[in-house]
């Protein structure tokens, strides 16, 4: 089966080397010049990384929120910082490099994202060096996982074993008339005893004080858990076309009409196939990269100096 790996790789690469914040700016991508007089926090294959390198890495990911990150979050980011730099060393070992076209296109996309327009050459040397290192790690990762595939048999097996995940819940479409006073609501309900849908909608448009009055009282479609519990007890007990008794809530006095009810149904395997394929591919790539990084950590020369971090490093108990 064929699936574009960009979507899956995006999530995996975020896990392995972090992601830029959604509200970043060109300022959040700054990387100060490395000061070798700073305490070294990481050595990989003879290359030294000092605390300002890690600070820049955190800012690239968290933007303005970076200074407020707690020790546990900083510790997990330092773990991914180590993994990214180890992957970067492996990219150099394997002679993986970026073409000028790849660099140009990458910066153009960043300019469009952060500046709203293309500004060739607007990044300084320190910024581009840090960004290109991360792009190189992504390029290596893509090369490593390009042959990972998901078979049709795997998709079918996943579907058969997880059918509960593909069950569409019961869904109701409901309308209401909302009033401030109970006596008004009772009077309106009495007038609706033999009303059809058109009558209900006209009454809702004329007297309801709810925001949906202009739509004839149509609230929309809901599944269990999306409305207040007591309200759901009333609405889901109705049959299609039926009108409820007056129901009091903190919003006022409601008269509900159940417009339509859709029973639970199983999503066909053909319809769920793409979602399943992405899930399996995501799992395969994640497992492969975690194993690959572990092998790199055993094979390459590297040392972390967590004692030189300016926060108390907390070891990850899950690994």
SULBEL-V687219 format. One record per backbone hydrogen bond with DSSP energy under -1.0 kcal/mol. NH is the residue of the N-H (numbers start at 1). CO is the residue of the C=O. E is the energy in kcal/mol with one decimal. If there is no record, write none. Layout:
NH:CO:E
NH:CO:E
//
This chain:
9:5:-3.3
10:6:-2.1
11:7:-1.2
12:8:-2.1
13:9:-3.4
14:10:-1.7
15:11:-1.7
16:12:-2.3
17:13:-3.2
18:14:-1.9
24:21:-1.3
29:26:-1.1
30:27:-1.4
38:35:-2.2
41:49:-2.8
42:49:-1.7
43:303:-2.7
44:47:-2.3
45:301:-3.4
47:44:-2.3
49:42:-2.6
51:39:-1.1
54:50:-1.4
55:51:-2.7
56:52:-2.3
57:53:-1.9
58:54:-2.6
59:55:-2.4
60:56:-2.3
61:57:-1.4
62:58:-3.5
63:59:-2.2
65:62:-1.7
66:63:-1.7
68:65:-1.5
69:66:-1.6
74:70:-2.6
75:71:-2.4
76:72:-2.1
77:73:-2.2
78:74:-2.3
79:75:-1.8
80:76:-1.9
81:77:-2.3
82:78:-2.3
83:79:-2.0
84:80:-2.6
85:81:-2.1
86:82:-2.2
87:83:-2.4
88:84:-2.3
89:85:-1.9
90:86:-2.0
91:87:-2.3
92:88:-1.9
93:89:-2.2
94:90:-2.1
95:92:-1.3
96:91:-2.8
103:99:-2.1
104:100:-2.6
105:101:-2.7
106:102:-2.1
107:103:-2.4
108:104:-2.2
109:105:-2.1
110:106:-2.1
111:107:-2.6
112:108:-2.1
113:109:-1.9
114:110:-3.0
115:111:-2.5
122:119:-1.7
128:124:-2.6
129:125:-2.3
130:126:-1.9
131:127:-2.5
132:128:-2.9
133:129:-1.7
134:130:-1.6
135:131:-2.1
136:132:-2.3
137:133:-1.9
138:134:-2.0
139:135:-2.2
140:136:-2.4
141:137:-2.4
142:138:-2.4
143:139:-2.0
144:140:-2.2
145:141:-1.9
148:145:-1.9
155:151:-1.7
156:152:-2.3
157:153:-2.4
158:154:-2.3
159:155:-2.4
160:156:-2.5
161:157:-1.8
162:158:-1.2
165:162:-1.5
166:163:-1.6
167:164:-1.2
168:265:-3.5
171:262:-2.5
172:222:-2.7
173:260:-2.9
174:220:-2.2
175:257:-2.5
176:217:-2.2
177:255:-1.9
179:253:-2.4
185:181:-2.0
186:182:-2.6
187:183:-1.9
188:184:-2.5
189:185:-2.6
190:186:-2.1
191:187:-1.5
192:189:-1.1
193:190:-1.2
195:192:-1.6
200:196:-2.3
201:197:-2.5
202:198:-2.2
203:199:-2.4
204:200:-2.6
205:201:-2.4
206:202:-1.7
207:203:-2.8
208:204:-1.3
209:178:-3.4
213:210:-1.6
215:212:-1.5
216:213:-1.9
217:212:-2.2
219:174:-2.4
220:174:-1.1
222:172:-2.7
226:223:-1.8
232:228:-2.5
233:229:-2.1
234:230:-1.1
235:231:-2.5
236:232:-2.7
238:235:-1.4
241:258:-4.0
242:239:-2.6
244:256:-2.8
247:254:-2.6
249:252:-2.8
253:179:-3.1
254:247:-3.6
255:177:-1.8
257:175:-2.7
258:242:-2.2
259:173:-2.2
260:173:-1.5
262:171:-3.5
265:168:-1.5
267:166:-3.4
272:268:-1.8
273:269:-1.0
276:272:-2.4
277:273:-2.8
278:274:-2.3
279:275:-2.0
280:276:-2.7
281:277:-2.7
282:278:-2.6
283:279:-2.2
284:280:-2.7
285:281:-2.7
286:282:-2.5
287:283:-2.6
288:284:-2.5
289:285:-2.8
290:286:-2.4
291:287:-2.1
292:288:-2.6
293:289:-2.8
294:290:-1.9
295:291:-2.1
296:292:-2.1
297:293:-2.5
298:294:-1.4
299:295:-1.4
300:296:-3.4
303:43:-2.5
305:41:-2.8
308:305:-2.0
309:306:-1.4
//
